[in-house]
Amino acid sequence: MLADLIQPEQVYVGLWSHAGGAPVHIHFVVQPVTRTLMDSIDDYGPHLQVAMFDAGATPPKGEVERFAERARAALGT
């Protein structure tokens, strides 16, 4: 579904655990990755995610809300 909604080159799926490497709290990440994003960061894979976290890169709130609306419609919820 994510590929249909955004048409990324790749979709990264990862499980992040923090607090000294122990699964105290867990982040399950599903991240669409476009060529534009890879080119803007000048990297890919885990290095892309680290660079984004280091830069504090987040999508604009309105963009996230519009995506959520499209995803809900696609899921029929």
N, C-alpha and C positions, 0 to 999 in steps of 0.2 A: 504494500500500500504506500509506504513512504516513497518508493521509487516512482510510483505513479503520480504522487502529489507534487514532487519537487524535481524529479529527473536528475538526481545527483550522479556523478561518476561512480561513487562508491557510497556504501552505508557502513560506518564503523559501529560495532556493537562491543561494549566493554563493561566490565564490572570493576568498580573502584572501591577499595576498602581503605579506611583511614585509621587514625589513632594508633600509630606505631605498627601498622600492617595488620592489626587485628580487626576482624569484622565487627567493630563497635557500631558503626553505621555504614551503610552500603549505598553507593550510587550506581544505578544501572543506566548506562548511557547508550542511547541510540542516536547517532549523529550522521545526518546526511552531509556528504562532502562533495562540493563542486570543484571544478577546475579553477574557477575564479577564487575560491577560498584557498586552495592549495597554492595558487600563484601569489595571492596577497600575503600569505604567511611564508612563502618560499620553502615549504616543507610538506610532509605528508605523514600518515600513520601516527604512532604515539608521539612523535616529535611535534606534529601539528597540534595535537591536543595540549601538550605541555606549553607550546608557544602561545596558544590562545589563552590558557589559564594565566600564564605569566603576564600577558598583555591586558588581562581583564576583559577580553573580548566576549561580548554577549550580543545576541540579536536584539533589535529594538522591540519594545513591548508590543507595539501594534502589529509588527510582523509575526510575533509569536501568537498573538490572539487570532489573527487572520488564518494562520496555519491550523490552529486548534479548531476553528470553525469548519474549515475544509475537511479536516480529519474526522470530526464528528459526523459531518454529512456523508462522507465516504463509508463510515462504519454504520450509518443508519441509527445513530444514538442521539 
